[in-house]
Amino acid sequence: MAAKGFIQLLRLSEKGRRRIQQDQESQSDRWSGVAFMLAGQRFVAPLGEVAEVLRVPDYSPVHGVQRWLLGLANVRGRLLPLTDLASFTGVTARDSLQSKVMVIDHGDLFSGLIVDEVLGIQHFSKASYETEVTDVAAGVSPYVQGGFFRTGQHWHVFMLSRLAADPRFLSASL
């Protein structure tokens, strides 16, 4: 009787080990990111480049800065500069009650990017990655690195790290 129970435990253990191995293999074949809409196009930012997503907070306007820098918000005791990403990249934002802020907290940079909508975390097969970028506005293209094609839709990879390194983005004063 005890031997049967032990054999069942071994079988369960082996089944669990195989399931974990399959999960690890499937995760290694996946790429995940935070999906968002900007000017009617789908983008996805690498998961590790988005610190958090917020509703658009109340903010105070700042004078003497570029028009794309909307102002400063107090987020848990930290001043968060809010950038209208559509205005910065020269595309037309969609007026939306769904607008959200994607927060970059990278090194010395703490900044919020207002986008039309955040669609949550999306997972893509790495095999569906395409290096060629098509149909992206000129102002957005410096920050796009390829994309994914899934169910008839393009998801452009928007590299927040490229934006964070852009001297124009870092120099908002007039």
N, CA, C and O of each residue as an XYZ file, in Angstrom:
696
protein
N       0.817     -1.193      0.000
C       0.000      0.000      0.000
C       0.858      1.253      0.000
O       0.607      2.180     -0.770
N       1.869      1.285      0.860
C       2.747      2.443      0.938
C       3.535      2.614     -0.351
O       3.821      3.738     -0.764
N       3.890      1.496     -0.990
C       4.650      1.565     -2.239
C       3.818      2.228     -3.332
O       4.342      3.013     -4.123
N       2.510      1.912     -3.380
C       1.633      2.535     -4.383
C       1.570      4.045     -4.180
O       1.642      4.813     -5.140
N       1.439      4.458     -2.945
C       1.396      5.890     -2.642
C       2.682      6.584     -3.044
O       2.664      7.700     -3.564
N       3.810      5.907     -2.796
C       5.104      6.481     -3.154
C       5.234      6.611     -4.673
O       5.732      7.616     -5.180
N       4.780      5.581     -5.388
C       4.842      5.612     -6.854
C       3.953      6.737     -7.390
O       4.333      7.430     -8.334
N       2.783      6.920     -6.800
C       1.906      8.019     -7.221
C       2.567      9.372     -6.976
O       2.465     10.279     -7.802
N       3.243      9.502     -5.836
C       3.971     10.746     -5.555
C       5.062     10.991     -6.589
O       5.249     12.119     -7.046
N       5.785      9.931     -6.959
C       6.825     10.074     -7.984
C       6.217     10.517     -9.316
O       6.771     11.377    -10.001
N       5.081      9.928     -9.679
C       4.414     10.311    -10.931
C       3.964     11.771    -10.891
O       4.152     12.514    -11.855
N       3.369     12.172     -9.771
C       2.953     13.572     -9.625
C       4.147     14.514     -9.689
O       4.081     15.577    -10.307
N       5.228     14.118     -9.051
C       6.439     14.944     -9.065
C       6.963     15.101    -10.491
O       7.332     16.199    -10.908
N       6.994     13.997    -11.231
C       7.471     14.035    -12.618
C       6.544     14.891    -13.486
O       7.010     15.659    -14.327
N       5.242     14.755    -13.277
C       4.271     15.556    -14.030
C       4.470     17.045    -13.745
O       4.451     17.861    -14.666
N       4.660     17.396    -12.486
C       4.906     18.789    -12.112
C       6.200     19.321    -12.707
O       6.256     20.459    -13.173
N       7.250     18.484    -12.687
C       8.537     18.891    -13.251
C       8.404     19.172    -14.747
O       8.952     20.154    -15.249
N       7.664     18.296    -15.466
C       7.464     18.505    -16.908
C       6.670     19.779    -17.179
O       6.973     20.513    -18.120
N       5.656     20.042    -16.360
C       4.840     21.243    -16.539
C       5.691     22.496    -16.327
O       5.591     23.449    -17.099
N       6.521     22.500    -15.296
C       7.412     23.640    -15.040
C       8.365     23.829    -16.210
O       8.597     24.954    -16.650
N       8.916     22.734    -16.712
C       9.841     22.816    -17.843
C       9.139     23.383    -19.078
O       9.708     24.215    -19.784
N       7.905     22.937    -19.343
C       7.151     23.452    -20.488
C       6.855     24.936    -20.323
O       6.963     25.704    -21.280
N       6.480     25.344    -19.105
C       6.212     26.762    -18.845
C       7.459     27.598    -19.071
O       7.392     28.677    -19.659
N       8.604     27.097    -18.601
C       9.855     27.841    -18.782
C      10.212     27.949    -20.255
O      10.671     28.997    -20.708
N      10.006     26.872    -21.008
C      10.295     26.907    -22.438
C       9.372     27.882    -23.154
O       9.815     28.638    -24.018
N       8.076     27.869    -22.795
C       7.150     28.779    -23.472
C       7.439     30.226    -23.098
O       7.275     31.119    -23.929
N       7.869     30.477    -21.857
C       8.203     31.844    -21.452
C       9.460     32.334    -22.160
O       9.573     33.522    -22.461
N      10.399     31.442    -22.426
C      11.619     31.875    -23.106
C      11.346     32.205    -24.569
O      12.146     32.891    -25.205
N      10.240     31.732    -25.105
C       9.861     32.032    -26.482
C       8.927     33.230    -26.574
O       8.462     33.575    -27.661
N       8.648     33.876    -25.423
C       7.715     35.000    -25.387
C       8.441     36.303    -25.099
O       9.482     36.335    -24.442
N       7.857     37.372    -25.614
C       8.309     38.731    -25.309
C       7.093     39.450    -24.749
O       6.002     39.352    -25.310
N       7.271     40.172    -23.647
C       6.145     40.847    -22.996
C       6.394     42.336    -22.905
O       7.527     42.784    -22.730
N       5.320     43.096    -23.026
C       5.441     44.540    -22.928
C       4.124     45.189    -22.553
O       3.076     44.545    -22.534
N       4.201     46.484    -22.255
C       3.014     47.270    -21.923
C       2.492     47.878    -23.221
O       3.177     48.670    -23.868
N       1.281     47.501    -23.589
C       0.690     47.955    -24.850
C      -0.053     49.265    -24.635
O      -0.713     49.470    -23.616
N       0.073     50.150    -25.630
C      -0.623     51.433    -25.549
C      -0.974     51.940    -26.933
O      -0.419     51.505    -27.943
N      -1.910     52.870    -26.948
C      -2.341     53.503    -28.191
C      -1.822     54.932    -28.219
O      -1.827     55.634    -27.208
N      -1.377     55.345    -29.391
C      -0.946     56.718    -29.612
C      -1.339     57.080    -31.036
O      -0.877     56.459    -31.993
N      -2.187     58.083    -31.171
C      -2.636     58.560    -32.486
C      -3.213     57.429    -33.335
O      -2.992     57.378    -34.545
N      -3.947     56.530    -32.699
C      -4.610     55.459    -33.428
C      -3.731     54.283    -33.790
O      -4.194     53.361    -34.463
N      -2.478     54.282    -33.367
C      -1.584     53.163    -33.650
C      -1.276     52.398    -32.376
O      -1.299     52.946    -31.274
N      -0.986     51.102    -32.559
C      -0.664     50.237    -31.429
C       0.846     50.199    -31.221
O       1.622     49.991    -32.154
N       1.230     50.405    -29.981
C       2.635     50.323    -29.599
C       2.750     49.419    -28.385
O       1.774     49.173    -27.677
N       3.947     48.937    -28.160
C       4.215     48.145    -26.966
C       5.611     48.521    -26.479
O       6.571     48.514    -27.250
N       5.713     48.849    -25.196
C       6.991     49.214    -24.585
C       7.499     48.015    -23.796
O       6.713     47.327    -23.144
N       8.807     47.754    -23.847
C       9.337     46.632    -23.070
C       8.902     46.726    -21.608
O       8.928     47.797    -21.001
N       8.510     45.604    -21.073
C       7.957     45.552    -19.725
C       8.886     46.181    -18.691
O       8.417     46.858    -17.776
N      10.173     45.973    -18.819
C      11.134     46.505    -17.858
C      11.363     48.002    -17.954
O      12.010     48.582    -17.082
N      10.842     48.644    -19.004
C      11.051     50.080    -19.173
C       9.900     50.921    -18.636
O      10.007     52.147    -18.590
N       8.816     50.298    -18.233
C       7.663     51.022    -17.684
C       7.606     50.744    -16.185
O       7.385     49.609    -15.762
N       7.808     51.796    -15.385
C       7.803     51.616    -13.932
C       6.391     51.390    -13.410
O       6.173     50.543    -12.544
N       5.433     52.148    -13.939
C       4.039     51.994    -13.532
C       3.142     52.743    -14.504
O       3.608     53.533    -15.325
N       1.859     52.481    -14.396
C       0.846     53.161    -15.201
C      -0.122     53.832    -14.234
O      -0.588     53.219    -13.274
N      -0.418     55.113    -14.507
C      -1.298     55.899    -13.640
C      -2.417     56.533    -14.451
O      -2.305     56.698    -15.666
N      -3.487     56.883    -13.771
C      -4.465     57.762    -14.403
C      -3.782     59.130    -14.495
O      -2.811     59.377    -13.780
N      -4.262     60.003    -15.343
C      -3.642     61.323    -15.470
C      -3.945     62.105    -14.188
O      -5.107     62.383    -13.892
N      -2.902     62.461    -13.425
C      -3.129     63.167    -12.155
C      -3.327     64.665    -12.385
O      -3.045     65.186    -13.465
N      -3.813     65.340    -11.357
C      -3.837     66.800    -11.394
C      -2.391     67.272    -11.458
O      -1.499     66.675    -10.854
N      -2.177     68.349    -12.197
C      -0.806     68.851    -12.325
C      -0.818     70.367    -12.384
O      -1.839     70.996    -12.662
N       0.350     70.933    -12.114
C       0.530     72.387    -12.182
C       1.321     72.718    -13.429
O       2.383     72.139    -13.658
N       0.819     73.648    -14.248
C       1.560     74.042    -15.449
C       2.890     74.697    -15.076
O       3.032     75.300    -14.012
N       3.846     74.560    -15.974
C       5.160     75.174    -15.788
C       5.376     76.130    -16.955
O       5.160     75.761    -18.109
N       5.799     77.347    -16.660
C       6.017     78.352    -17.708
C       7.458     78.286    -18.203
O       8.362     77.873    -17.475
N       7.653     78.694    -19.437
C       8.993     78.740    -20.014
C       9.508     77.391    -20.482
O      10.716     77.168    -20.558
N       8.570     76.481    -20.801
C       8.967     75.155    -21.279
C       8.266     74.863    -22.608
O       7.342     75.570    -23.009
N       8.721     73.821    -23.269
C       8.092     73.387    -24.517
C       6.619     73.059    -24.260
O       6.246     72.671    -23.153
N       5.786     73.219    -25.297
C       4.348     73.007    -25.101
C       3.999     71.552    -24.809
O       2.924     71.269    -24.280
N       4.896     70.627    -25.148
C       4.620     69.212    -24.886
C       4.830     68.830    -23.418
O       4.360     67.781    -22.977
N       5.529     69.671    -22.668
C       5.668     69.429    -21.226
C       4.485     70.112    -20.550
O       4.468     71.334    -20.401
N       3.510     69.332    -20.147
C       2.252     69.886    -19.645
C       2.368     70.474    -18.252
O       1.677     71.440    -17.931
N       3.222     69.913    -17.427
C       3.359     70.416    -16.066
C       3.945     69.376    -15.139
O       4.476     68.352    -15.569
N       3.831     69.671    -13.836
C       4.370     68.791    -12.799
C       3.237     68.287    -11.916
O       2.334     69.036    -11.543
N       3.306     67.007    -11.592
C       2.328     66.394    -10.688
C       3.069     65.846     -9.476
O       4.225     65.434     -9.570
N       2.393     65.848     -8.352
C       2.953     65.259     -7.143
C       2.441     63.823     -7.059
O       1.250     63.585     -6.854
N       3.351     62.879     -7.219
C       2.988     61.464     -7.152
C       3.730     60.843     -5.976
O       4.936     60.602     -6.038
N       2.997     60.595     -4.922
C       3.558     60.013     -3.700
C       4.799     60.762     -3.219
O       5.798     60.156     -2.834
N       4.712     62.103     -3.249
C       5.794     62.936     -2.736
C       6.923     63.205     -3.716
O       7.896     63.870     -3.361
N       6.817     62.705     -4.933
C       7.835     62.964     -5.961
C       7.210     63.820     -7.056
O       6.051     63.626     -7.422
N       7.988     64.768     -7.574
C       7.502     65.599     -8.680
C       7.684     64.844     -9.988
O       8.789     64.436    -10.346
N       6.573     64.671    -10.686
C       6.559     63.925    -11.936
C       6.271     64.874    -13.086
O       5.148     65.365    -13.208
N       7.270     65.150    -13.946
C       6.997     65.943    -15.147
C       6.089     65.131    -16.080
O       6.319     63.941    -16.291
N       5.072     65.772    -16.628
C       4.128     65.099    -17.518
C       4.324     65.575    -18.950
O       4.188     66.762    -19.247
N       4.643     64.643    -19.824
C       4.861     64.932    -21.238
C       3.707     64.385    -22.056
O       3.319     63.226    -21.905
N       3.164     65.227    -22.922
C       2.168     64.780    -23.894
C       2.959     64.121    -25.026
O       3.534     64.806    -25.871
N       2.984     62.787    -25.034
C       3.819     62.067    -25.994
C       3.408     62.351    -27.436
O       4.264     62.417    -28.318
N       2.124     62.519    -27.686
C       1.668     62.835    -29.047
C       2.230     64.177    -29.493
O       2.735     64.296    -30.609
N       2.149     65.175    -28.643
C       2.667     66.500    -28.976
C       4.182     66.456    -29.171
O       4.708     67.077    -30.095
N       4.877     65.732    -28.312
C       6.338     65.633    -28.422
C       6.753     65.002    -29.750
O       7.716     65.444    -30.376
N       6.031     63.977    -30.175
C       6.398     63.271    -31.404
C       5.745     63.858    -32.653
O       6.017     63.407    -33.766
N       4.883     64.861    -32.473
C       4.276     65.525    -33.622
C       3.124     64.777    -34.253
O       2.814     64.994    -35.424
N       2.484     63.898    -33.500
C       1.313     63.199    -34.021
C       0.066     63.762    -33.339
O       0.163     64.485    -32.347
N      -1.084     63.429    -33.872
C      -2.339     63.941    -33.326
C      -2.905     62.957    -32.316
O      -3.219     61.815    -32.651
N      -3.030     63.408    -31.091
C      -3.596     62.560    -30.040
C      -5.090     62.411    -30.252
O      -5.744     63.287    -30.817
N      -5.607     61.312    -29.799
C      -7.047     61.097    -29.803
C      -7.581     61.595    -28.469
O      -7.093     61.192    -27.413
N      -8.577     62.466    -28.512
C      -9.195     62.894    -27.257
C      -9.848     61.672    -26.640
O     -10.711     61.033    -27.242
N      -9.426     61.368    -25.448
C      -9.918     60.140    -24.855
C      -9.986     60.240    -23.346
O      -9.092     60.784    -22.698
N     -11.041     59.715    -22.810
C     -11.141     59.591    -21.359
C     -10.272     58.432    -20.879
O     -10.090     58.229    -19.678
N      -9.740     57.675    -21.841
C      -8.910     56.518    -21.519
C      -7.434     56.881    -21.365
O      -6.616     55.999    -21.101
N      -7.075     58.151    -21.523
C      -5.670     58.560    -21.431
C      -5.064     58.114    -20.110
O      -5.702     58.162    -19.058
N      -3.821     57.681    -20.196
C      -3.086     57.221    -19.020
C      -1.669     57.779    -19.067
O      -1.224     58.316    -20.081
N      -0.980     57.637    -17.951
C       0.410     58.053    -17.840
C       1.268     56.805    -17.660
O       1.044     56.011    -16.746
N       2.250     56.644    -18.540
C       3.251     55.593    -18.354
C       4.464     56.263    -17.727
O       4.983     57.246    -18.256
N       4.910     55.732    -16.610
C       5.998     56.350    -15.854
C       7.320     55.676    -16.190
O       7.449     54.452    -16.173
N       8.310     56.536    -16.500
C       9.692     56.090    -16.679
C      10.422     56.439    -15.390
O      10.389     57.587    -14.948
N      11.071     55.471    -14.795
C      11.905     55.710    -13.611
C      13.219     54.999    -13.879
O      13.442     53.873    -13.434
N      14.087     55.687    -14.621
C      15.300     55.069    -15.132
C      16.494     55.943    -14.776
O      16.640     57.040    -15.313
N      17.342     55.473    -13.883
C      18.484     56.277    -13.453
C      18.007     57.546    -12.785
O      17.235     57.503    -11.827
N      18.469     58.683    -13.293
C      18.071     59.982    -12.742
C      16.771     60.507    -13.347
O      16.283     61.561    -12.940
N      16.219     59.798    -14.297
C      15.023     60.275    -14.991
C      13.755     59.684    -14.377
O      13.581     58.467    -14.317
N      12.885     60.566    -13.928
C      11.554     60.200    -13.432
C      10.589     61.067    -14.213
O      10.532     62.279    -14.005
N       9.831     60.459    -15.109
C       8.991     61.239    -16.007
C       7.747     60.447    -16.388
O       7.761     59.216    -16.414
N       6.673     61.172    -16.682
C       5.425     60.542    -17.089
C       5.077     60.889    -18.520
O       5.184     62.045    -18.931
N       4.662     59.896    -19.273
C       4.277     60.073    -20.670
C       2.778     59.853    -20.797
O       2.275     58.771    -20.492
N       2.071     60.872    -21.242
C       0.627     60.732    -21.426
C       0.377     60.134    -22.807
O       0.807     60.676    -23.825
N      -0.330     59.005    -22.818
C      -0.682     58.308    -24.053
C      -2.205     58.218    -24.140
O      -2.904     58.437    -23.150
N      -2.708     57.897    -25.324
C      -4.158     57.865    -25.534
C      -4.855     56.797    -24.693
O      -5.950     57.014    -24.174
N      -4.208     55.654    -24.569
C      -4.818     54.547    -23.829
C      -3.745     53.508    -23.542
O      -2.852     53.297    -24.363
N      -3.822     52.863    -22.395
C      -2.951     51.734    -22.079
C      -3.815     50.484    -22.141
O      -4.880     50.411    -21.528
N      -3.330     49.500    -22.897
C      -4.111     48.292    -23.159
C      -3.696     47.113    -22.288
O      -4.211     46.008    -22.456
N      -2.778     47.334    -21.368
C      -2.343     46.252    -20.478
C      -1.089     45.571    -20.987
O      -0.442     46.035    -21.926
N      -0.766     44.473    -20.353
C       0.423     43.707    -20.737
C       0.040     42.756    -21.863
O      -0.960     42.042    -21.790
N       0.863     42.768    -22.903
C       0.658     41.880    -24.043
C       1.861     40.956    -24.157
O       2.992     41.347    -23.866
N       1.605     39.729    -24.583
C       2.658     38.737    -24.774
C       2.699     38.378    -26.258
O       1.663     38.172    -26.891
N       3.906     38.308    -26.794
C       4.090     37.997    -28.208
C       5.092     36.866    -28.350
O       6.016     36.731    -27.549
N       4.899     36.074    -29.358
C       5.887     35.063    -29.698
C       7.099     35.785    -30.282
O       6.953     36.649    -31.146
N       8.282     35.434    -29.815
C       9.491     36.070    -30.352
C       9.634     35.807    -31.845
O      10.252     36.594    -32.562
N       9.066     34.709    -32.310
C       9.139     34.373    -33.732
C       8.342     35.356    -34.590
O       8.586     35.458    -35.792
N       7.392     36.081    -33.990
C       6.589     37.037    -34.768
C       7.227     38.424    -34.831
O       6.628     39.354    -35.372
N       8.439     38.572    -34.282
C       9.127     39.870    -34.293
C       9.620     40.185    -35.701
O      10.174     39.328    -36.389
N       9.407     41.430    -36.112
C       9.869     41.906    -37.418
C      10.746     43.130    -37.201
O      10.362     44.041    -36.468
N      11.909     43.163    -37.824
C      12.822     44.294    -37.640
C      12.399     45.506    -38.453
O      12.708     46.641    -38.090
N      11.695     45.269    -39.545
C      11.272     46.373    -40.413
C      10.128     47.155    -39.771
O       9.185     46.577    -39.230
N      10.232     48.468    -39.843
C       9.202     49.345    -39.290
C       8.460     49.992    -40.453
O       9.072     50.588    -41.339
N       7.142     49.870    -40.441
C       6.336     50.480    -41.499
C       5.215     51.300    -40.879
O       4.791     51.046    -39.752
N       4.750     52.274    -41.622
C       3.576     53.068    -41.236
C       3.693     53.738    -39.877
O       2.732     53.759    -39.107
N       4.860     54.283    -39.581
C       5.049     55.004    -38.319
C       5.416     56.441    -38.662
O       6.244     56.685    -39.540
N       4.799     57.386    -37.969
C       5.075     58.808    -38.202
C       6.556     59.106    -37.979
O       7.211     58.469    -37.153
N       7.068     60.074    -38.718
C       8.491     60.427    -38.639
C       8.921     60.796    -37.221
O      10.030     60.458    -36.808
N       8.066     61.479    -36.478
C       8.423     61.885    -35.123
C       8.482     60.743    -34.130
O       9.096     60.864    -33.070
N       7.845     59.631    -34.470
C       7.817     58.460    -33.593
C       8.928     57.477    -33.958
O       9.445     56.779    -33.085
N       9.297     57.416    -35.223
C      10.219     56.388    -35.718
C      11.573     56.313    -35.005
O      12.113     55.212    -34.901
N      12.162     57.421    -34.504
C      13.442     57.255    -33.807
C      13.352     56.392    -32.547
O      14.366     55.900    -32.053
N      12.156     56.213    -32.040
C      11.975     55.475    -30.787
C      11.424     54.070    -31.010
O      11.231     53.314    -30.058
N      11.174     53.725    -32.266
C      10.600     52.423    -32.588
C      11.701     51.481    -33.048
O      12.547     51.831    -33.871
N      11.663     50.280    -32.493
C      12.641     49.254    -32.850
C      11.883     47.991    -33.243
O      11.655     47.108    -32.416
N      11.502     47.915    -34.501
C      10.790     46.741    -34.978
C       9.384     46.657    -34.432
O       8.802     47.646    -33.986
N       8.857     45.452    -34.478
C       7.516     45.252    -33.966
C       7.067     43.814    -34.109
O       7.807     42.953    -34.584
N       5.864     43.583    -33.695
C       5.270     42.255    -33.761
C       4.020     42.331    -34.624
O       3.329     43.349    -34.658
N       3.748     41.254    -35.307
C       2.545     41.156    -36.125
C       1.727     39.996    -35.573
O       2.191     38.856    -35.517
N       0.492     40.314    -35.164
C      -0.359     39.275    -34.586
C      -1.804     39.552    -34.969
O      -2.278     40.684    -34.870
N      -2.482     38.536    -35.397
C      -3.897     38.587    -35.796
C      -4.216     39.808    -36.659
O      -5.190     40.522    -36.421
N      -3.378     40.024    -37.658
C      -3.620     41.101    -38.608
C      -3.297     42.492    -38.113
O      -3.637     43.474    -38.774
N      -2.644     42.602    -36.958
C      -2.336     43.917    -36.393
C      -0.837     44.054    -36.131
O      -0.172     43.122    -35.679
N      -0.328     45.259    -36.434
C       1.066     45.578    -36.122
C       1.143     46.197    -34.733
O       0.332     47.051    -34.376
N       2.112     45.763    -33.966
C       2.408     46.328    -32.648
C       3.856     46.797    -32.708
O       4.775     45.979    -32.680
N       4.063     48.097    -32.789
C       5.406     48.656    -32.894
C       6.050     48.704    -31.508
O       5.412     49.099    -30.532
N       7.309     48.302    -31.433
C       8.022     48.322    -30.149
C       8.573     49.727    -29.929
O       9.460     50.177    -30.653
N       8.044     50.407    -28.932
C       8.449     51.774    -28.587
C       9.457     51.678    -27.449
O       9.121     51.260    -26.340
N      10.692     52.069    -27.734
C      11.772     51.963    -26.749
C      11.826     53.233    -25.901
O      12.328     54.265    -26.347
N      11.311     53.151    -24.688
C      11.347     54.297    -23.781
C      12.785     54.681    -23.455
O      13.066     55.848    -23.180
N      13.692     53.717    -23.483
C      15.104     54.012    -23.214
C      15.679     54.940    -24.283
O      16.523     55.782    -23.972
N      15.245     54.805    -25.525
C      15.691     55.725    -26.582
C      15.150     57.128    -26.335
O      15.860     58.118    -26.509
N      13.893     57.202    -25.930
C      13.294     58.497    -25.614
C      14.037     59.138    -24.446
O      14.325     60.335    -24.471
N      14.344     58.351    -23.432
C      15.022     58.862    -22.233
C      16.435     59.354    -22.537
O      16.989     60.148    -21.776
N      17.018     58.896    -23.631
C      18.368     59.318    -24.012
C      18.363     60.466    -25.021
O      19.427     60.973    -25.376
N      17.200     60.878    -25.483
C      17.086     61.927    -26.493
C      17.312     63.299    -25.846
O      16.562     63.680    -24.947
N      18.336     64.051    -26.290
C      18.603     65.373    -25.708
C      17.408     66.327    -25.824
O      17.206     67.167    -24.948
N      16.626     66.206    -26.881
C      15.452     67.071    -27.039
C      14.428     66.801    -25.938
O      13.810     67.731    -25.421
N      14.250     65.529    -25.581
C      13.316     65.167    -24.513
C      13.839     65.640    -23.155
O      13.064     66.032    -22.282
N      15.137     65.600    -22.993
C      15.742     65.976    -21.711
C      15.864     67.484    -21.537
O      16.137     67.958    -20.434
N      15.665     68.247    -22.615
C      15.786     69.709    -22.562
C      14.446     70.348    -22.904
O      14.211     70.742    -24.046
N      13.588     70.445    -21.929
C      12.240     70.954    -22.173
C      12.142     72.471    -22.086
O      11.102     73.039    -22.417
N      13.196     73.130    -21.651
C      13.105     74.588    -21.500
C      13.132     75.274    -22.862
O      13.656     74.736    -23.837
N      12.552     76.480    -22.909
C      12.536     77.262    -24.154
C      13.843     77.998    -24.343
O      14.014     78.707    -25.335
